[in-house]
Amino acid sequence: MQLSLRTFNTLVQSMAAAVEASATQLLDLTVGSTLRVVLEANASIGLWMQWLILQMLRTTRAASSNGADLDSWMADLTLTRLPAVAATGIVAFSRFTPGMTALIPAGALVRTADGTQTFSVSADTAHASWSVSGNGYVVAAGLVALDVPVIAQTPGSAGNVQAGTISLLASALPGIDAVSNANGFQNGLDAESDDAFRSRFRNFIASRSRATPLAVGYAISSIQQGLNYDIQENADPSGQSLMGSFVVTVDDGSGSPSTALLSTVQTAIDAVRPVGSVFSVQAPTVVTANISLNITVPAGTTKAPILALVGNAIGAYIDSLPIGVVLPLTRLAQIAYSASPAVINVGAVMANGSTSDIAVGATEVVKAGMIAVN
């Protein structure tokens, strides 16, 4: 039922009308009169009661609760808000004199030029330069620069910095003189919003029957933000028909989700899968999109910054495509126009040397490769 709210003046007017309708003689309701003061006092109490009702509604209904109140409401149903995701990316540590070996330890800190965002070097034991004994990355003698992974110390979208903004060494690194990021970071996410939390709650209620694609999808989406997935029923991992089997392809936006993430997805699905069924969880097959196009800008306009804007916008769009979604070539021209008002014409758009869309299978995902904007 919709609550009909009233203002202070409306309450006073309603009470005055009720009193006058019941009176047998003329009443004095002018400002300052005794009866007017009594009515205004009652209106103040009514306004306060109305506020208490609104506060109660805000804390007892998921549809009207916000922030901590919504978290408390959902906690009664064992639901928790998905936390923020820290941005990750690659930075290049470089030096002027490459004559000696240097070590970049895990946990070393770097910052953006304005000092607002700090990133720490993360461990990647599969990296060719990783040293177990040194717990870091070894920059071999003669090597001028080395690319290593970093992660934002503060989770959230604020860690999605642009290319070239990380330039300060916040930790003493002997033999290392500079740091930079050639590409921007785009995978940082803020904590789940109230609206997204409520939407996931509706999926939670709808999946209580279990053993349905919706239940499997809900289990996956509750692991972390930024996941997209595809469910193939009655198929095996090779795509062949197999009754009673289903395949789940999961991507975290990188195209190469970690083994730990795939294992977590496996466990979550196992809790809701149909009895007697078998399933497998896999990373998508990445289809690389190498894009080339020409743009025209007004005479006298510096073109280099516009080229970077268009290239970054196209790369971000391609990397955001879900699993199994085709890359439409004409969409790239639209993105180029939207990237900057200085773009007045777009031509010669090609993907992987062709003027056709890049089609993908149900378990494939398109990711940006080389993007040449001229």
Rosetta blueprint (number, residue, H / E / L):
1 M L
2 Q L
3 L L
4 S L
5 L L
6 R L
7 T L
8 F H
9 N H
10 T H
11 L H
12 V H
13 Q H
14 S H
15 M H
16 A H
17 A H
18 A H
19 V H
20 E H
21 A H
22 S H
23 A L
24 T L
25 Q L
26 L L
27 L L
28 D L
29 L L
30 T L
31 V L
32 G L
33 S L
34 T H
35 L H
36 R H
37 V H
38 V H
39 L H
40 E H
41 A H
42 N H
43 A H
44 S H
45 I H
46 G H
47 L H
48 W H
49 M H
50 Q H
51 W H
52 L H
53 I H
54 L H
55 Q H
56 M H
57 L H
58 R H
59 T H
60 T H
61 R L
62 A L
63 A L
64 S L
65 S L
66 N L
67 G H
68 A H
69 D H
70 L H
71 D H
72 S H
73 W H
74 M H
75 A H
76 D L
77 L L
78 T L
79 L L
80 T L
81 R L
82 L L
83 P L
84 A L
85 V E
86 A L
87 A L
88 T E
89 G E
90 I E
91 V E
92 A E
93 F E
94 S E
95 R L
96 F L
97 T L
98 P L
99 G L
100 M L
101 T L
102 A E
103 L E
104 I E
105 P E
106 A L
107 G L
108 A L
109 L E
110 V E
111 R E
112 T E
113 A L
114 D L
115 G L
116 T L
117 Q L
118 T E
119 F E
120 S E
121 V E
122 S L
123 A L
124 D L
125 T L
126 A L
127 H L
128 A L
129 S L
130 W E
131 S E
132 V L
133 S L
134 G L
135 N L
136 G E
137 Y E
138 V E
139 V E
140 A L
141 A L
142 G L
143 L L
144 V L
145 A E
146 L E
147 D E
148 V E
149 P E
150 V E
151 I E
152 A E
153 Q L
154 T L
155 P L
156 G L
157 S H
158 A H
159 G H
160 N L
161 V L
162 Q L
163 A L
164 G L
165 T L
166 I E
167 S E
168 L E
169 L E
170 A L
171 S L
172 A L
173 L L
174 P L
175 G L
176 I L
177 D L
178 A E
179 V E
180 S E
181 N L
182 A L
183 N L
184 G L
185 F L
186 Q L
187 N L
188 G L
189 L E
190 D L
191 A L
192 E L
193 S L
194 D H
195 D H
196 A H
197 F H
198 R H
199 S H
200 R H
201 F H
202 R H
203 N H
204 F H
205 I H
206 A H
207 S L
208 R L
209 S L
210 R L
211 A L
212 T L
213 P H
214 L H
215 A H
216 V H
217 G H
218 Y H
219 A H
220 I H
221 S H
222 S L
223 I L
224 Q L
225 Q L
226 G L
227 L L
228 N E
229 Y E
230 D E
231 I E
232 Q E
233 E E
234 N E
235 A E
236 D L
237 P L
238 S L
239 G L
240 Q L
241 S E
242 L E
243 M E
244 G E
245 S E
246 F E
247 V E
248 V E
249 T E
250 V E
251 D E
252 D L
253 G L
254 S L
255 G L
256 S L
257 P L
258 S L
259 T H
260 A H
261 L H
262 L H
263 S H
264 T H
265 V H
266 Q H
267 T H
268 A H
269 I H
270 D H
271 A L
272 V L
273 R L
274 P L
275 V L
276 G L
277 S L
278 V E
279 F E
280 S E
281 V E
282 Q E
283 A L
284 P L
285 T E
286 V E
287 V E
288 T E
289 A E
290 N E
291 I E
292 S E
293 L E
294 N E
295 I E
296 T E
297 V L
298 P L
299 A L
300 G L
301 T L
302 T L
303 K L
304 A H
305 P H
306 I H
307 L H
308 A H
309 L H
310 V H
311 G H
312 N H
313 A H
314 I H
315 G H
316 A H
317 Y H
318 I H
319 D H
320 S L
321 L L
322 P L
323 I L
324 G L
325 V L
326 V L
327 L E
328 P L
329 L H
330 T H
331 R H
332 L H
333 A H
334 Q H
335 I H
336 A H
337 Y H
338 S H
339 A H
340 S L
341 P L
342 A L
343 V L
344 I L
345 N E
346 V E
347 G E
348 A E
349 V E
350 M E
351 A E
352 N L
353 G L
354 S E
355 T L
356 S L
357 D L
358 I E
359 A L
360 V L
361 G L
362 A L
363 T L
364 E E
365 V E
366 V E
367 K E
368 A E
369 G E
370 M E
371 I E
372 A E
373 V E
374 N L
